Each structure stands twice: as C-alpha cells, then as structure tokens.
C-alpha cells in the first residue's frame, strides 16, 4: 500500500509516484490471486510460499498488558462501550427487554443509555427506557456511539425495522440536543463522506455503471459491504450487486487503476469482512461458510502476505476501534449481536497482530491508550457484563 494511505498520512505526493504505485498494486494482485477461495489452506506472497516463520507473532512482544479492573457493571446487559475523546467517560447501552405484542417473540428490545466516569465508576443515566421507547416500533436498540467532544455523544438508535435516529446527548446535563434521521428523507443510505467516495469511484471507473437507485448501485453495494478505505487514495471492496462477480477488488480514488485482489466464487457474497490500514500495511478478514481468516498484508518493498490468524467461524467483520501512534486497534466480529461467543480483539502496528488481552466470551471492546484504559463487554450467563481495566505499557 502506498505509504501514508491510512489516516494521518503525509502530504499528497507527486504524480510521478502514481506509476510506481500502480505497478506495486499490480504485483499485489498477482501475489494475492493464489488465495482464490482456498481460505485456510495456505497462501503465497510475492516472495514464495508462506512458511512457519511468516506466521503472525503474538504474546511476548506485546507492548501493552491489561492490568487491574477499575470499573465493573454486571447488574444488567451492557453493550457498545465507547470512550470519550479524553478517556474520562465511557458511553454504554444497557439492553432492556420489555413485553410487546408487535413482535413474534413478544418482546421489545429497549435501551438505557449510561455515561460511566472513568476511573471513578459513578454512573449517570443519559436516556431512560421511557425516553428511548418512542425511537423504535419493533425495538429501540443502540447500534453504536460517536463522541463529538468530551461532553457530547451521538447515539445511533435503530427502530427494529429499516430506520433509525442519530440522537445527540449532552453528558453534563443529560439533555437531548439534536435528533436526525438515520437516512435522510430522499432515501440516501450513505453518509456524505461515503457518497463522495462513491462519486469519485464512478468518475474514475466508468466501466462500472451507476443506477438510479441509491440503495442498489454497484459501488453503493460495495460501500455497504465493509469496505477497506485507504485514506483518500483507494478502496478495497467486494461489490455484492447483481451482474457483478464477487471478487475482492482494489479501486483507486485518484485514477483508473483497478484490479482483482481475491478471486471468489459467485456464491461468496459478503465474504470480505473489511479491515484496517496502518503504516503502509493492512489487516483484513475474509471468510465464508465455516472457514475464515485474518490476513496481514505489507508492502516492503513488494506486496506480500506476511501472516494470518484463523478465526473460529465464517462471515467475520472487522470493526475499527482506535487509531493512533500505537497502531490500529480493532475487533473481529465473528458472531451476531445476540449470539454468545468469542470475537477477538487486536492491535496492529503495521507489522504484527497483538491480541488485546485474553477475554473469554468477548462481545465488544474499546480502548484509550493515552488515558490508559480498555473496556470489555463480555458474555456471562446469557448477558454482557462490562469491565474497565488499566492498559499498561510494558516497554
């Protein structure tokens, strides 16, 4: 990958580098073609077969260890922990199940939104179930949080059907300061940033024809399918759209360069689970049926696969959690939101994948390396408990 493709990259560079970048990625396409759909049976990079020396390192070289617990919430079902920008608060949703005659199950999945002081442990309620109930018909479920600043957090609340609402909460007063529909009235399913990427893709790659349906165009389908966006220079995605193959492809956002990274069969829809990029390298997940793996890809100086980690089931999704000098921290979601299981977490420094602690039944996590905390939501007795622990640098 071009140096600086991830966020925080160096300046725009010169056009003289474009030919080199295209040639590097052409070699990358050849290096990865051997994967086809033989996920889990071995791989070869530009330098030949991968041997045991190329396996992903873990354990002894980790630069952080998980220390003492500072907060625990276990009298409920807690999901979606997200640290504030300064690491002093943690937004979390508590799942509240209520009776309902609107669903086959006879239940309404509601929420209570909390703000947890870190490391003190005091808890403030930002939204009660009574306040959350009107946001949904079949459910009122928090899909995630996004902090605007240390005092304001946006909760994405889904309605259990096809819609939802972005709700901005002031954590100092508990007031709701803004509400916006998840999808604008004109039916645009993409964010403005995603729409800008799609427009650039269609402009530079006219061989892919847009449609009049904003939900169903080829590149729109790719942006919905966990794309790996490499800064503002390129996108790696799988177009899960009728009439297109299901290969994982590289598309430049700057010129007409495009090629196949992974050749997948037509029944391998949504096999590409996205990834993260850092320091001229990437980690990405591919899986279908019961076989899935997490791959590390580097360009030093030629693209090659330098390691892989087997996952315990297919259909993995890479969920980015933090990026900074320490690397890209992410979760590999291997189970549905309501399924018990282990979804591993990693830190990727551009060369090595480091497991983020050993947590049985991990459902989700977040991390704030500068503040020195990591938060885990993990399964226990059919619900998720929340632990916040110290994150200790060890070298």
Rosetta blueprint (number, residue, H / E / L):
1 X L
2 X L
3 X L
4 X L
5 X L
6 X L
7 X L
8 X L
9 X L
10 X L
11 X L
12 X L
13 X L
14 X L
15 X H
16 X H
17 X H
18 X H
19 X H
20 X H
21 X H
22 X H
23 X H
24 X H
25 X H
26 X H
27 X H
28 X H
29 X H
30 X H
31 X H
32 X H
33 X H
34 X H
35 X H
36 X L
37 X L
38 X L
39 X L
40 X L
41 X L
42 X L
43 X L
44 X E
45 X E
46 X L
47 X L
48 X E
49 X E
50 X L
51 X L
52 X H
53 X H
54 X H
55 X L
56 X L
57 X L
58 X L
59 X L
60 X L
61 X L
62 X L
63 X L
64 X E
65 X E
66 X E
67 X E
68 X E
69 X E
70 X E
71 X E
72 X E
73 X E
74 X L
75 X L
76 X L
77 X L
78 X E
79 X E
80 X E
81 X E
82 X E
83 X E
84 X L
85 X L
86 X L
87 X L
88 X L
89 X E
90 X E
91 X E
92 X E
93 X E
94 X E
95 X E
96 X E
97 X E
98 X E
99 X E
100 X L
101 X L
102 X L
103 X L
104 X L
105 X L
106 X L
107 X E
108 X E
109 X E
110 X E
111 X E
112 X E
113 X E
114 X E
115 X E
116 X E
117 X E
118 X L
119 X L
120 X L
121 X L
122 X L
123 X E
124 X E
125 X E
126 X E
127 X E
128 X L
129 X H
130 X H
131 X H
132 X H
133 X H
134 X L
135 X L
136 X L
137 X L
138 X L
139 X E
140 X L
141 X E
142 X E
143 X E
144 X E
145 X E
146 X E
147 X E
148 X E
149 X E
150 X L
151 X L
152 X E
153 X E
154 X E
155 X E
156 X E
157 X E
158 X E
159 X L
160 X L
161 X L
162 X L
163 X L
164 X E
165 X E
166 X E
167 X E
168 X E
169 X E
170 X E
171 X L
172 X L
173 X L
174 X L
175 X L
176 X E
177 X E
178 X E
179 X E
180 X E
181 X E
182 X L
183 X L
184 X L
185 X L
186 X L
187 X L
188 X L
189 X L
190 X L
191 X L
192 X H
193 X H
194 X H
195 X H
196 X H
197 X H
198 X H
199 X H
200 X H
201 X H
202 X H
203 X H
204 X H
205 X L
206 X L
207 X L
208 X L
209 X L
210 X L
211 X L
212 X L
213 X L
214 X L
215 X L
216 X L
217 X L
218 X H
219 X H
220 X H
221 X H
222 X H
223 X H
224 X H
225 X L
226 X L
227 X L
228 X E
229 X E
230 X E
231 X L
232 X L
233 X L
234 X E
235 X E
236 X E
237 X E
238 X E
239 X L
240 X L
241 X L
242 X L
243 X L
244 X L
245 X L
246 X L
247 X L
248 X E
249 X E
250 X E
251 X E
252 X E
253 X L
254 X L
255 X L
256 X L
257 X L
258 X E
259 X E
260 X E
261 X E
262 X E
263 X L
264 X L
265 X L
266 X L
267 X L
268 X L
269 X L
270 X L
271 X L
272 X E
273 X E
274 X E
275 X E
276 X E
277 X E
278 X E
279 X L
280 X L
281 X E
282 X E
283 X E
284 X E
285 X E
286 X E
287 X E
288 X E
289 X L
290 X L
291 X E
292 X E
293 X E
294 X E
295 X E
296 X E
297 X E
298 X E
299 X E
300 X L
301 X L
302 X L
303 X E
304 X E
305 X E
306 X E
307 X E
308 X E
309 X E
310 X E
311 X E
312 X L
313 X L
314 X L
315 X L
316 X L
317 X E
318 X E
319 X E
320 X E
321 X E
322 X E
323 X E
324 X E
325 X L
326 X L
327 X E
328 X E
329 X E
330 X E
331 X E
332 X E
333 X E
334 X L
335 X L
336 X L
337 X L
338 X L
339 X L
340 X L
341 X L
342 X L
343 X L
344 X L
345 X E
346 X E
347 X E
348 X E
349 X L
350 X L
351 X L
352 X L
353 X E
354 X E
355 X E
356 X L
357 X L
358 X L
359 X L
360 X L
361 X L
362 X E
363 X E
364 X E
365 X E
366 X E
367 X E
368 X E
369 X L
370 X L
371 X L
372 X L
373 X E
374 X E
375 X E
376 X E
377 X E
378 X E
379 X E
380 X E
381 X L
382 X L
383 X E
384 X E
385 X E
386 X E
387 X E
388 X E
389 X E
390 X E
391 X E
392 X E
393 X E
394 X L
395 X L
